[in-house]
Each structure stands twice: as structure tokens, then as C-alpha cells.
Amino acid sequence: MKLTFDHYYEYEELTAAVKAMAEEYPGLVHLESAGVTPEGRDIWALSITDYATGDHSEKPAYYMDGNHHAGEVTGSMACIYFAYRLVTGYGQDDKITALLKTTTYYIIPRISPDGSQAYLTSPEMLRSANRPYPYPTLCAGVQPQDLDGDGEILMMRVPDPSGEWKIYDKDPRIMVKRKPDDIGGTYYRMFPEGMVKDYEAGQFLQPAPAKWGLDLNRNYPFGWFPEHRQPGASAYPLSEVETRSVANFVLAHPNIGSATTMHTTGGVLAYPPGTRKAASAPKRDIQMYKEVGEMATVEMGYPIANVFDEFLSDQENYSSGAFDDWMYEHQGIPCYTVELWNLQQRSGAEDRWPEVNKMTEDQKAMDYLKMVKWSDENLGGKGFVDWAPYDHPQLGKVEIGGLKFKFVFQNCPNEYLEQEVEKTFRFCLRHSAVLPHLALKSVSCQKAGDAYCVTATVQNTGYLPTFITASAQNLKIDKPVKAEITLPESAKLVIGKQSMELGSLEGFGGVDTGYYYGTIATHKSDPTQITVQWMVEGAAPGSTATVSFSHPKAGSVAAEVQF
């Protein structure tokens, strides 16, 4: 099996890819359908681990998904690439092999296959799903449509003496807003290429509301608001089969300890909380988000940003109902939203999101010009369509042109796809290594008079604690490490219980230690290990007992001792 990453997979090719991985690597990949869409497509989910060392459910797990937003198909390709590199790297790459022996990877590459298929096979652009929402029929106004049959829905500039736009004097391909004192020139109104629904001659043109306005990443329970407050939210939380399938999958896999959800565009790693200031969240959780996020900066060149403090353009009417917030605020699972691809960064434009509204109109036009010039230099001009006259059946003489949005701005051009998903793989592989892992530090059995003393020390060797986040503790959903001893028939316990709950174990990332005044100081911290003892009577010499420790998010370990 050889997959290539020089184009975007339609549903059939994506399905063939995940089935090929499951068929060729049955010892590493289990494939299932997490749900079926209204158009009958499977929402594929892969469970990847070395099944020779244990079932996927028995190991700490890392979760990854793509295409909450149908048009952000770079995300689904990052998921497929990640899965492909895992299975082809097993036995070839030491780190991948070691991780697959101890870790599970749950990957849902395309949450909205119906919407993505529409995006990939038509000129249409959409947020999440190709079904009417919130209006059952098309609304009045300019409805986007590929008028000239070139396979793209571009921009349409409509000459109008009272238009808000004019041609930029630095490059005739670029539009810039009129100055307050601009008079006597040629001006335009700007719309997507399309037809006017319910057109009347002489009317003031308005854009039509989106025909496919559903936003799956506003349909999760935490922070959900109805449509009037949060556009795209749908009728109620998890009302859509896609989000319900994802939520059910997460809840059915309590071993998930960290997650990433892949989006475009912006070139940033965003982290919760997204409905309140980061300072209101537990300090240790924010520190964790920053420390782990620094690996994305190293591997991907992307900065990290708190969703609420640094990513939102409006902190009063903020976007909410997102997957990452639901994971962190309801499930206690840290989740990053990875915004892949950044044309502004590539082109040298001022990457000022969310401060874009503070830029002058000339600055915005210069940024657009830089992106167009980048297309000229790196895509041979294929990323921009020169303005061309078009005889519009309703509006008369207009011009159609502009930057190709779908696969230049919103997603990587094909030529850059493998580069983008490869660096995403590097970060996600490192990210998956932060999970808690139980390990036996020591086990012994010593004679103590007529009895035996069995002593075992278990430790968490991972960066994260077994409780994962302070948010999980506050939600009271963190589980304790459990210890258990299984005795031979003749033996009985005189001290200790056959099964015990031991509480949580800190990870090495939570130990308070660091450089301090010319030395390294280590301060009192919660322990990363714990020792348990049992006193056993009646064990026949040569018989054995099994000592085991387990935690739903940190795995399990066991060892035999001989009396």
C-alpha cells in the first residue's frame, strides 16, 4: 500500500485508503463506522495500536479528527497522513514502534463526509454540511454560483457610481475601499460570483444568507447557544448525526487522554477555554497547554494562542459550542484546535488575526497584494484569476476574478499539501507521547515469619498526571489508580485488600522543579509513584500471585511473584 499526498481525497478514495490500512495492517488497525450521514456515507474511525501488546481499550489513547468544517480538507488529509505514517513506520522507526506498543491512536479523518464531498466535487463553498440551514429554501440576494463555468466561484465586481470599492493604484488586480473624499472615479460593489435571487431591476444588491449555514463546531453541549446568538448552532446540542457520532465515540473510549482537532486556516495552535479568560482556568492546565504547545511551534512554526484571550475578535458575542471546549470543560481532556496552512505567513503579509479589524484598508489591500504576488511566484499565477468581463443576465456588464479561495487560501495548494501534513505529523507524534503511563518500578515477595510480605511500587512515567487535567478533578470525573492482587487458592490476605483504590499519580510535568538562583531546586510536589504492601498467609512454597495496577487513562501493568 502506498498513499500519495499531492491531492485531496474524495470520499471513495479516503474510504479505500482507510480500508487498505486495516486490511494490510490487521495487527495495527481496526476500522469501524462511527456513524452514517444523511447521504449514507460512513464516518470512518480508526483505532491504531500494536494489538499484540493489548487491546486499544487497554492503553492510554490519543484522539485526532478532521473536517468538522467540510471545506477545511487539509485537516482530513493530515489525519490520513498521520495514520499512514504510524502504520508504515511500525518496525521501521523506533519511536513510532515504541509508542504503538503502549499507546492507542483514535482517528476520525472526516467528520462531515457529505459536506466535504460537495466541497471537493463542485465549485460550492460551505461551512459543515450540505443541507439547508437555517432556511429551508434559498433566500433573496446574491446567491453564489459559478457563472462562467471555470469550476470556481470567485469574486464579482459590479460597476456602481455609489460603490464602496475602487481598483488599487498599485496593482489593477487588487481592490481597495474608497476614501471618504473619493469622487469622480470608477467604483464597484463587491459580491461573490453568482445570480440574484428574486431580482428586481434597480434594487440595492444584498448578499443572500448562506444556504448551507450549519456549523458542526458550534453544535457541542458546552457553551451552546441557539441560532439567534450563535449562527450555525442548529436546533439543540448534538442535534446532528456527525457531532453525535463524535461525542458517542469519545464517551465510548474513556482511555482518551489528549486530543487535536484539525482545521484551516491561520497557522496557529489554539487551546481552551474559549468562553472565558485563560486566567480563570486552573493554572496548571494553562501551563500544560503552553508547554505542550511549544512543540507545535518547534515542529510546525505555528504560535500557540488561547481561544478566548488571543483568537476571538469579539469577547462579548463570542463563538461557542465548539468541540475543543466540550472536550476540556465537560470531559477534562485537553484538546487543541490546529489551524493548518497560513497563506498570509507564507506571503509575508501581516498576520494580525484577530486584530485584522484594526488594520487600515490600505494595509488590508497590501496584504491581499502580497498573497497574489506569492501566487504569481510560487504557483505560476495559477492561484489568481485575472478580472474578465462577463455579461451578467441580470446585472449587465460585470467582471469576475480574484484569488482562488478554496485551494490557495482556505487549503494548501496541492504542491504544498505533503509539506503541511508532514510537519503536522511531527507535532502530533510528539504530542501523543505526553500521556500518562503506569509502570512497575519494583515488585518483591519476602518471608515474614509464617507469612509473606508482597511489596509493589507503581509509577507514572508520563508527562501528564493520571487525572489528566485539573478541570477533570473539578468535574469530579477523574478516576483513581487501582491495585489488585490475585492469590493462589490456599492463600489469604491478613493485611491489605484484594483490590484497592490508590488515588492519582502526578506526571513528571507537574513536579515543581527548575533552575533557581544558580542551582536546580526541587520543591515538594504530589508523588509520581506509590508503594503498596500485602501480607499473605497460607501460600504454598513455589505458588505464585499476580500483582496488577490499572487506570483507564494510564493503562495497566502486572507482574507475578513467587512465594
C-alpha positions in Angstrom: 0.0 0.0 0.0 1.4 3.4 -1.0 -0.6 6.6 -0.5 0.3 9.9 -2.1 -0.3 13.3 -0.7 -0.3 15.5 -3.7 -4.1 16.0 -3.9 -7.2 15.9 -1.8 -9.1 12.6 -1.4 -12.8 12.5 -2.3 -14.9 10.1 -0.1 -14.3 7.0 -2.2 -10.5 7.4 -2.2 -10.5 8.2 1.5 -12.6 5.1 2.2 -10.2 3.0 0.1 -7.2 4.4 2.0 -8.6 3.5 5.5 -9.8 0.1 4.3 -6.4 -0.6 2.8 -4.6 0.3 6.1 -7.0 -2.0 8.0 -6.5 -4.9 5.5 -2.7 -4.6 5.1 -2.0 -4.0 8.8 -4.6 -6.1 10.7 -2.3 -6.3 13.8 -2.3 -2.5 14.0 -5.5 -1.1 12.6 -9.2 -1.7 13.5 -11.6 0.2 11.3 -15.2 1.0 12.2 -18.0 3.3 11.2 -18.7 5.9 14.0 -21.9 6.9 12.2 -23.7 7.2 8.9 -24.5 10.5 7.4 -27.9 11.6 5.9 -26.5 10.8 2.4 -25.4 7.3 3.5 -21.6 7.8 3.9 -19.7 6.3 6.8 -17.9 8.4 9.3 -14.8 6.3 9.5 -12.9 5.8 12.8 -9.5 4.1 13.0 -8.2 2.5 16.2 -4.4 2.1 15.8 -2.1 0.3 18.2 0.0 -2.8 18.4 -2.7 -5.3 19.3 -0.1 -7.9 20.2 0.6 -5.9 23.3 -3.0 -5.3 24.3 -6.4 -4.1 23.0 -6.8 -0.5 22.1 -9.1 0.0 25.1 -6.4 -1.1 27.5 -3.9 1.6 26.6 -3.7 5.4 27.0 -5.2 7.0 23.9 -4.6 10.0 21.7 -7.5 11.3 19.6 -7.4 13.2 16.3 -10.1 14.3 13.9 -10.7 16.4 10.8 -13.4 18.1 8.8 -15.8 19.4 11.5 -15.8 22.1 8.8 -16.4 20.4 5.4 -14.2 22.8 3.4 -11.2 22.5 5.6 -10.0 19.4 3.8 -6.3 19.9 4.7 -7.4 18.6 8.2 -8.7 15.3 6.9 -5.5 14.8 4.8 -3.4 15.5 8.0 -5.4 12.7 9.7 -4.9 10.2 6.9 -1.2 11.1 6.7 -0.8 10.6 10.5 -2.4 7.2 10.3 -0.4 6.2 7.3 2.9 7.2 8.9 2.0 5.3 12.0 1.3 2.0 10.3 4.2 2.2 7.8 6.6 3.4 10.5 5.9 0.4 12.8 9.0 -1.7 12.9 10.9 0.9 10.9 11.0 3.9 13.2 12.0 3.2 16.9 9.8 6.0 18.4 6.7 5.1 16.4 7.2 1.4 17.2 7.6 2.1 20.9 4.5 4.3 21.0 2.3 1.9 19.2 3.2 -0.8 21.8 2.0 1.3 24.6 -0.4 3.9 23.1 -3.7 3.8 21.1 -4.5 6.3 18.4 -8.1 7.1 17.6 -8.5 8.9 14.3 -11.7 10.2 12.7 -10.4 11.8 9.5 -13.6 13.2 8.0 -16.4 14.0 10.4 -18.6 15.6 7.6 -18.1 13.4 4.5 -21.3 14.7 2.9 -20.2 18.3 3.1 -16.6 17.6 2.1 -17.7 15.6 -0.9 -19.8 18.6 -2.0 -16.9 20.9 -1.5 -14.4 18.6 -3.4 -16.7 17.9 -6.4 -18.3 21.2 -7.1 -17.5 24.9 -7.0 -19.5 25.3 -3.9 -18.1 26.5 -0.6 -19.8 25.6 2.7 -19.2 25.5 6.5 -20.1 22.0 7.5 -22.9 20.1 5.9 -24.7 20.4 2.5 -28.2 20.5 3.9 -30.4 23.6 4.1 -29.9 25.6 7.3 -31.3 27.7 8.9 -33.6 28.4 6.0 -35.4 25.6 4.2 -35.2 27.3 0.8 -32.9 29.8 -0.9 -33.2 33.4 0.3 -33.3 36.6 -1.7 -30.0 38.2 -2.5 -26.8 37.3 -4.4 -26.5 33.5 -4.4 -23.0 32.2 -5.1 -22.8 30.4 -8.4 -20.1 29.5 -11.0 -21.4 31.7 -13.8 -18.6 31.3 -16.4 -18.2 27.5 -15.9 -14.5 27.6 -14.9 -15.1 25.4 -11.8 -14.6 28.3 -9.3 -16.9 30.7 -7.5 -14.7 33.8 -7.5 -15.5 37.5 -6.8 -17.7 39.7 -8.9 -17.2 43.4 -9.2 -20.3 45.3 -10.2 -19.8 48.9 -11.5 -21.8 51.3 -9.5 -21.2 55.1 -9.0 -22.0 54.7 -5.3 -19.9 51.6 -5.0 -17.7 51.1 -1.9 -14.6 49.8 -3.8 -12.1 51.0 -6.4 -9.2 49.5 -8.2 -5.9 49.7 -6.3 -3.5 52.1 -7.9 -0.5 49.8 -7.0 -1.9 46.8 -8.9 -5.1 46.7 -11.0 -5.9 43.1 -9.8 -6.4 44.4 -6.2 -9.5 46.2 -4.8 -9.3 48.8 -2.0 -12.1 50.6 -0.1 -12.9 54.2 -1.2 -11.6 57.0 0.8 -14.2 59.3 2.3 -13.4 62.0 -0.2 -13.1 59.8 -3.3 -15.3 61.3 -6.0 -15.5 61.2 -9.8 -13.8 57.8 -10.3 -14.9 54.3 -11.3 -16.3 52.4 -8.3 -17.7 49.0 -7.7 -19.8 46.9 -5.4 -18.2 43.5 -4.5 -20.1 40.2 -4.2 -19.4 36.5 -4.8 -19.8 35.4 -8.4 -23.5 34.5 -8.7 -27.1 35.2 -9.5 -29.6 37.4 -7.7 -32.5 35.5 -6.2 -35.7 37.5 -6.5 -34.0 40.2 -8.5 -35.8 43.4 -9.3 -34.2 45.9 -11.6 -32.7 48.9 -9.8 -32.7 47.2 -6.4 -29.8 47.7 -3.9 -27.9 44.4 -4.0 -27.5 42.4 -0.8 -25.7 39.2 -0.2 -28.0 36.2 0.4 -27.7 34.3 3.7 -25.8 31.1 3.3 -27.9 28.2 2.0 -25.8 25.7 4.0 -25.1 27.6 7.2 -24.8 24.7 9.6 -21.7 24.8 11.8 -20.9 21.4 13.4 -18.2 23.1 15.6 -21.0 25.1 17.3 -23.2 22.1 18.0 -21.5 20.7 21.1 -23.1 21.0 24.5 -20.6 23.2 26.3 -21.3 26.8 25.6 -24.1 26.0 23.2 -26.4 28.9 22.2 -29.4 28.9 19.9 -29.2 30.3 16.4 -30.1 33.9 17.2 -27.0 34.1 19.5 -24.7 31.6 17.7 -25.1 31.2 14.0 -24.8 27.7 12.8 -25.6 26.1 16.1 -28.6 24.1 14.9 -31.7 23.2 16.9 -30.1 21.8 20.1 -26.7 20.4 21.2 -25.6 17.3 19.3 -28.6 17.5 17.1 -26.6 16.5 14.1 -25.6 12.9 13.3 -22.0 14.0 12.7 -21.4 15.6 16.1 -23.5 13.0 17.9 -21.3 10.3 16.4 -18.1 12.0 17.5 -19.4 12.6 21.0 -20.6 9.0 21.4 -17.2 7.8 20.1 -15.3 9.9 22.7 -17.6 8.8 25.5 -17.2 5.1 24.5 -13.4 5.4 24.8 -12.6 6.6 28.3 -8.9 6.0 27.7 -8.6 9.1 25.6 -6.2 11.5 27.4 -5.3 14.1 24.8 -6.7 15.3 21.5 -6.3 17.5 18.5 -9.0 18.7 16.1 -7.7 19.7 12.6 -9.0 22.9 10.9 -7.9 25.6 8.5 -6.7 28.3 8.2 -4.4 30.6 10.1 -1.3 28.7 11.1 -1.9 28.6 14.9 -2.5 26.1 17.7 -5.5 27.4 19.7 -6.4 26.0 23.1 -9.3 26.3 25.5 -11.0 27.8 27.4 -12.9 29.6 24.6 -15.7 31.1 26.6 -13.7 32.7 29.4 -10.3 34.2 30.0 -7.4 31.7 30.4 -6.7 33.3 33.8 -10.0 31.8 35.1 -8.9 28.3 34.3 -6.7 26.2 36.5 -3.1 27.5 36.3 -1.6 24.0 35.9 -3.8 23.3 32.9 -2.9 26.5 31.1 0.8 25.8 31.8 0.4 22.4 30.3 -1.3 23.8 27.2 1.6 26.2 26.8 4.4 23.7 27.4 2.9 21.1 25.0 2.0 23.7 22.5 5.6 24.9 22.3 6.3 21.6 20.5 4.0 22.8 17.7 6.0 26.0 17.4 9.2 23.9 17.1 7.8 21.4 14.6 5.3 23.5 12.6 6.4 27.1 13.1 3.0 27.9 14.5 2.4 30.0 17.6 0.0 28.9 20.4 -2.9 31.1 21.4 -5.7 30.9 23.9 -9.0 30.8 22.1 -10.7 33.5 24.2 -7.8 35.8 25.0 -6.0 35.8 21.7 -8.1 34.2 19.0 -11.6 35.8 19.3 -12.4 39.0 17.6 -15.4 39.6 19.9 -15.2 38.6 23.5 -18.8 39.6 24.3 -20.6 37.8 21.4 -18.0 35.1 21.2 -18.3 31.9 19.2 -19.1 28.8 21.3 -20.4 25.3 21.3 -17.0 24.1 20.0 -15.5 20.6 20.2 -12.3 21.6 22.0 -14.3 23.4 24.8 -16.6 20.4 25.2 -13.6 18.1 25.5 -11.9 20.2 28.1 -14.8 21.7 30.0 -17.0 18.6 30.1 -14.6 15.7 29.7 -11.5 17.1 31.3 -9.5 16.2 28.2 -7.0 18.7 26.8 -7.7 19.4 23.2 -6.0 21.7 20.7 -7.6 23.2 17.6 -4.9 23.2 15.0 -5.5 25.8 12.3 -3.4 24.4 9.4 -2.0 26.4 6.5 -1.3 30.2 6.5 -1.1 32.0 3.2 -0.5 35.3 5.0 2.5 33.9 6.7 3.8 32.3 3.5 3.4 35.5 1.6 4.9 37.9 4.1 1.5 39.6 4.7 0.8 41.0 8.1 -0.6 38.1 10.1 -2.7 40.0 12.5 -5.7 37.8 13.4 -7.8 38.7 15.4 -6.5 42.2 15.2 -7.4 42.4 11.4 -10.2 44.8 12.2 -7.5 47.3 13.5 -5.7 47.4 10.2 -6.3 50.2 7.7 -7.9 49.5 4.4 -4.7 50.2 2.6 -2.9 47.7 4.9 -5.5 45.0 4.0 -5.1 45.7 0.3 -1.4 45.4 0.6 -1.8 42.1 2.4 -4.0 40.9 -0.4 -1.5 42.0 -3.0 1.3 40.1 -1.2 -0.8 37.0 -1.3 -1.5 37.5 -5.1 2.2 38.0 -5.7 3.0 34.9 -3.7 0.7 33.0 -6.1 2.5 34.6 -9.1 5.9 33.5 -7.8 5.1 30.1 -6.3 2.1 28.8 -8.3 2.9 30.2 -11.7 0.0 32.6 -11.3 -2.5 29.6 -11.1 -3.8 30.9 -7.8 -5.3 34.1 -9.2 -7.8 34.6 -12.0 -7.5 37.9 -13.7 -10.6 40.0 -13.8 -12.5 39.3 -17.0 -15.7 40.9 -18.3 -18.9 38.9 -18.1 -22.3 39.8 -19.5 -24.5 39.1 -16.4 -28.1 38.2 -17.4 -29.4 40.4 -14.5 -26.8 43.0 -13.8 -25.3 43.7 -17.2 -21.6 44.2 -17.6 -19.6 42.9 -14.6 -16.2 41.4 -14.1 -15.3 38.1 -12.5 -11.9 37.2 -11.0 -9.8 37.1 -7.8 -7.8 34.8 -5.7 -8.9 31.1 -5.8 -10.1 30.8 -2.3 -10.6 27.0 -1.8 -7.2 25.7 -2.6 -5.0 28.7 -2.2 -6.3 30.5 0.9 -8.5 28.0 2.8 -6.5 24.9 2.0 -2.9 24.3 0.7 -2.4 24.2 -3.0 -1.7 20.6 -3.9 2.0 21.4 -4.3 2.2 22.2 -0.5 0.0 19.6 0.9 2.5 16.9 1.9 4.8 19.6 3.4 1.9 20.8 5.6 0.7 17.4 6.8 4.2 16.1 7.4 5.0 18.8 9.9 1.6 18.2 11.5 2.6 14.6 11.9 5.8 15.6 13.7 3.9 17.6 16.2 1.1 15.1 16.8 3.5 12.3 17.3 5.3 14.3 20.0 2.0 15.3 21.5 0.9 11.7 21.8 3.9 11.0 23.9 2.7 13.2 26.8 0.1 10.7 28.0 0.4 9.1 31.5 1.7 5.6 31.6 1.8 3.2 34.5 5.0 1.2 35.0 6.1 -1.2 37.8 9.2 0.2 39.4 9.7 -2.8 41.7 7.9 -5.9 43.0 9.1 -8.2 45.7 8.0 -11.0 48.0 9.7 -11.6 51.3 9.1 -14.2 54.0 7.9 -12.6 57.2 7.6 -15.3 59.9 4.7 -17.6 58.8 3.5 -15.0 56.3 4.8 -13.3 53.1 5.1 -9.6 52.5 4.3 -8.6 48.9 5.5 -5.1 48.1 5.0 -3.3 44.8 5.8 0.2 43.6 3.9 1.6 40.7 4.8 4.9 39.0 3.5 7.2 36.3 6.3 7.7 33.7 4.3 10.2 31.6 4.3 14.0 31.4 0.6 14.2 32.3 -0.9 13.1 35.6 -3.3 10.2 35.7 -6.1 12.7 36.3 -5.0 14.5 33.1 -6.2 18.0 34.0 -7.3 20.0 37.0 -10.5 20.5 35.0 -11.2 16.8 35.3 -10.7 17.0 39.1 -13.0 19.9 39.4 -15.6 18.0 37.4 -15.1 15.0 39.8 -14.6 12.7 36.8 -11.0 11.7 37.5 -10.5 8.0 38.4 -8.1 6.5 40.9 -5.3 4.1 40.1 -6.4 0.7 41.2 -4.2 -2.0 42.7 -5.2 -5.7 42.8 -3.6 -8.9 44.0 -4.7 -12.4 42.8 -3.7 -15.2 45.2 -3.4 -18.9 44.9 -6.3 -20.9 46.3 -4.5 -21.8 49.6 -3.6 -18.2 50.5 -5.4 -15.4 52.2 -4.8 -11.8 52.9 -4.2 -10.8 56.5 -3.2 -7.2 55.8 -4.3 -5.2 52.8 -7.3 -5.6 50.4 -7.6 -7.8 47.3 -8.5 -4.6 45.4 -7.6 -1.1 46.4 -8.1 2.4 45.0 -4.9 4.4 45.4 -5.8 7.9 44.2 -3.9 9.8 41.4 -0.3 9.9 40.4 1.3 13.1 39.3 3.2 13.2 36.0 6.7 14.5 35.7 5.3 17.7 34.1 3.7 18.5 37.4 6.7 18.2 39.7 7.8 21.6 40.9 11.5 21.8 39.9 13.6 24.1 37.9 16.6 26.5 37.8 16.7 28.8 40.8 19.5 31.2 41.9 22.3 29.4 40.2 21.2 25.9 41.1 18.3 23.5 40.4 15.7 23.5 43.1 13.1 20.8 43.6 10.1 21.6 45.8 7.5 19.5 47.5 5.1 18.0 44.9 2.5 15.3 44.7 4.2 11.9 44.1 4.6 10.2 40.7 4.7 6.8 42.4 3.1 4.9 45.3 4.1 1.7 47.1 1.5 -0.9 48.2 2.0 -3.9 50.6 0.0 -7.0 51.3 0.6 -9.6 54.0 -0.3 -13.1 52.8 -0.7 -16.3 54.8 -1.1 -19.9 53.7 0.7 -19.6 50.4 2.3 -22.9 49.4 6.1 -22.5 48.6 6.5 -22.2 44.9 3.0 -20.9 44.3 2.5 -17.5 42.7 0.4 -14.4 43.0 -0.3 -11.7 40.4 0.0 -8.0 41.3 -1.6 -5.6 38.9 -2.2 -1.8 38.6 -4.6 -0.1 36.2 -6.1 3.2 35.3 -8.5 4.0 32.5 -6.3 6.7 31.0 -2.8 5.4 32.0 -3.0 1.7 31.0 -2.3 -1.3 33.2 0.8 -3.3 34.3 1.1 -6.6 36.1 3.8 -9.0 37.4 3.9 -12.4 39.1 5.7 -13.0 42.4 6.6 -16.4 43.8 6.1 -17.5 47.4 
